[in-house]
Amino acid sequence: VLEARQAMLLQRVSQGADAMSAREALEIATRGGAEVLGRSDCGQIAVGKRADIAIWDARGLESAGSWDPAALVLAGPRRVRDLFVEGRQVVRDSQLTSMELPGIVAQQNRLARALAEG
């Protein structure tokens, strides 16, 4: 989504505010990205396609005033609510389901301290 936002904003800076809509940017990031990579097996939600699906809760303040669901590109929430990768749910209610996050954080903190001391 970040790359789509950047592309859209660059188009708007160079060619005016109406140069690219949020919906067009989202399509470029999904279907367009798959097409550029020569991947006919992904890029859209359809039977027989590979899919990673991210779901955000757009009821918060950061999304207030967004009338178009594609506006997620501009003013969406930063934290994903639910995430499915290859049909397997890896985030549920903003929590990892496949890893022990406290253990990962503790390990990363130990590694960072060792790197800083070493």
C-alpha positions in Angstrom: 0.0 0.0 0.0 2.9 2.3 0.8 4.3 2.1 -2.8 0.8 2.7 -4.3 0.5 5.8 -2.1 3.9 7.1 -3.2 3.1 6.5 -6.9 -0.2 8.3 -6.6 1.3 11.3 -4.8 4.1 11.6 -7.3 1.6 11.5 -10.2 -0.4 14.2 -8.4 2.6 16.4 -7.9 3.8 16.2 -11.5 0.4 16.2 -13.2 -2.1 17.7 -10.9 -4.5 16.7 -8.1 -6.7 14.6 -10.4 -3.9 12.7 -12.0 -4.5 9.4 -10.2 -7.3 8.3 -7.8 -6.8 6.1 -4.7 -8.7 3.3 -6.5 -6.4 3.5 -9.5 -3.3 3.4 -7.2 -4.7 0.3 -5.4 -5.4 -1.4 -8.7 -1.8 -0.7 -9.9 -0.5 -2.1 -6.7 -2.5 -5.4 -7.0 -3.4 -6.4 -10.5 -0.8 -4.1 -12.1 1.9 -5.6 -9.8 1.0 -9.1 -10.7 0.9 -8.3 -14.4 4.3 -6.6 -14.4 5.7 -9.8 -12.7 4.0 -12.0 -15.3 1.9 -13.6 -12.6 -1.5 -14.7 -13.7 -2.0 -16.6 -10.5 -2.4 -13.6 -8.2 -3.3 -9.9 -8.2 -7.0 -10.2 -7.5 -9.4 -12.1 -5.3 -10.8 -14.8 -7.4 -11.3 -18.6 -7.4 -8.1 -20.4 -8.3 -5.8 -17.3 -7.5 -3.2 -17.2 -4.8 -4.1 -14.6 -2.3 -2.7 -12.8 0.7 -5.5 -10.7 2.2 -5.1 -7.9 4.8 -8.1 -6.5 6.7 -7.9 -3.2 8.5 -10.4 -1.8 10.9 -11.3 1.5 9.3 -13.6 2.7 12.1 -10.9 4.7 13.8 -10.0 8.3 13.8 -7.3 7.9 11.1 -9.9 6.8 8.6 -12.6 9.3 9.5 -13.9 11.1 6.5 -12.8 8.4 4.0 -15.8 7.8 1.8 -14.1 5.5 -0.7 -12.7 2.1 0.6 -9.8 2.5 -1.7 -8.8 5.6 0.3 -7.0 3.1 2.6 -4.1 4.1 0.3 -4.2 7.7 1.7 -5.6 7.6 5.3 -5.8 4.0 6.4 -5.0 2.6 9.8 -1.4 1.4 10.2 -2.0 -1.8 12.1 -3.6 -4.7 10.3 -6.5 -6.4 12.1 -6.5 -9.7 10.3 -4.0 -11.1 7.8 -4.3 -14.3 5.7 -1.2 -15.6 3.8 -1.9 -18.4 1.3 -5.2 -19.0 3.1 -3.6 -19.4 6.5 -4.5 -16.7 9.2 -1.3 -15.3 10.6 -2.8 -12.2 12.4 -6.1 -12.3 14.3 -7.4 -9.2 16.0 -4.0 -7.5 15.5 -2.1 -10.3 17.2 0.2 -12.8 15.6 -1.2 -16.3 15.6 1.8 -18.2 14.4 4.5 -16.9 16.7 5.1 -16.1 20.3 5.6 -12.3 20.1 6.9 -11.8 23.7 9.6 -14.3 23.1 10.6 -12.8 19.8 10.7 -9.3 21.3 12.9 -10.6 24.2 15.2 -12.3 21.8 15.6 -9.2 19.6 16.3 -7.1 22.7 19.0 -9.5 23.8 20.6 -9.5 20.3 20.4 -5.7 20.1 22.1 -5.4 23.6 24.8 -7.9 22.5 25.4 -5.9 19.3 25.6 -2.6 21.2 28.1 -4.0 23.8 30.1 -6.0 21.4 
